[in-house]
Amino acid sequence: MHDLMVYVTNNPSIQDFFANLVAGEITLITGIFWLLFAGFISMIAGAVGGILLAGKDLGYELAGILGSLLGPAGVLPVATIGLVVLKFV
């Protein structure tokens, strides 16, 4: 664990990434990070929404699986457009 902390604190690429992330600057790497973060959150929210909406009809497991698969379908394109607009406006 100590070696990982030394590597992170001494690597300029990782320092630049965290500096851009904290400052709110959108670069290619921070944009990919935000898309992955949005996809992960939308999978969780889609699974919960699928279970709440169709859990009794389809079964809770199938509703959660379908929700987690279809949740990012609406979020990722909008997040991509939002990041592009924030970058260039």
C-alpha positions as CSV (number, residue, x, y, z in Angstrom):
1,M,0.0,0.0,0.0
2,H,2.8,2.3,0.8
3,D,4.4,1.7,-2.6
4,L,1.1,2.7,-4.3
5,M,0.9,5.9,-2.4
6,V,4.5,6.8,-3.3
7,Y,3.8,6.0,-7.0
8,V,0.7,8.1,-7.1
9,T,2.3,11.1,-5.4
10,N,5.4,11.0,-7.6
11,N,3.7,10.3,-11.0
12,P,3.1,13.7,-12.8
13,S,0.4,12.2,-15.1
14,I,-1.7,11.1,-12.1
15,Q,-1.1,14.4,-10.4
16,D,-2.3,16.3,-13.5
17,F,-5.4,14.1,-13.7
18,F,-6.3,14.8,-10.1
19,A,-5.5,18.5,-10.5
20,N,-7.8,18.7,-13.6
21,L,-10.5,16.7,-11.9
22,V,-10.5,19.0,-8.8
23,A,-10.3,22.2,-10.9
24,G,-13.2,21.0,-13.1
25,E,-11.3,21.1,-16.3
26,I,-12.6,18.7,-18.9
27,T,-9.8,16.9,-20.7
28,L,-9.9,13.6,-22.6
29,I,-9.0,11.6,-19.5
30,T,-11.3,13.4,-17.2
31,G,-14.1,13.1,-19.8
32,I,-13.6,9.4,-19.9
33,F,-13.6,9.3,-16.1
34,W,-16.9,11.2,-15.9
35,L,-18.5,8.9,-18.6
36,L,-17.4,5.8,-16.7
37,F,-18.7,7.3,-13.4
38,A,-22.1,8.3,-15.1
39,G,-22.4,4.8,-16.6
40,F,-21.7,3.1,-13.2
41,I,-24.3,5.3,-11.4
42,S,-26.9,4.8,-14.1
43,M,-26.4,1.0,-13.9
44,I,-27.2,1.2,-10.2
45,A,-30.1,3.5,-10.7
46,G,-31.5,1.5,-13.6
47,A,-31.4,-1.7,-11.5
48,V,-33.2,-0.1,-8.6
49,G,-35.7,1.5,-10.9
50,G,-36.3,-1.8,-12.7
51,I,-36.8,-3.6,-9.5
52,L,-39.3,-1.0,-8.2
53,L,-41.2,-0.8,-11.4
54,A,-41.3,-4.3,-12.7
55,G,-40.1,-6.5,-9.9
56,K,-43.3,-8.3,-9.2
57,D,-44.2,-8.8,-12.9
58,L,-40.8,-10.0,-14.3
59,G,-39.2,-11.2,-11.1
60,Y,-36.8,-9.1,-9.1
61,E,-33.6,-10.5,-10.6
62,L,-34.6,-10.1,-14.3
63,A,-36.0,-6.6,-13.6
64,G,-32.7,-5.6,-12.0
65,I,-30.7,-7.0,-14.9
66,L,-32.8,-5.4,-17.5
67,G,-32.7,-2.1,-15.7
68,S,-29.0,-2.1,-15.3
69,L,-28.6,-2.9,-19.0
70,L,-31.0,-0.3,-20.3
71,G,-30.2,2.5,-17.7
72,P,-27.0,3.6,-19.4
73,A,-28.7,3.7,-22.8
74,G,-30.3,7.0,-22.0
75,V,-27.6,8.4,-19.7
76,L,-24.3,7.9,-21.7
77,P,-25.4,9.8,-24.9
78,V,-26.7,12.7,-22.8
79,A,-23.6,12.8,-20.6
80,T,-21.4,12.8,-23.7
81,I,-23.3,15.7,-25.3
82,G,-23.1,17.5,-21.9
83,L,-19.4,17.1,-21.6
84,V,-18.8,18.3,-25.2
85,V,-21.0,21.4,-24.6
86,L,-19.2,22.1,-21.3
87,K,-15.8,21.7,-23.0
88,F,-16.5,24.0,-26.0
89,V,-18.8,26.6,-24.5
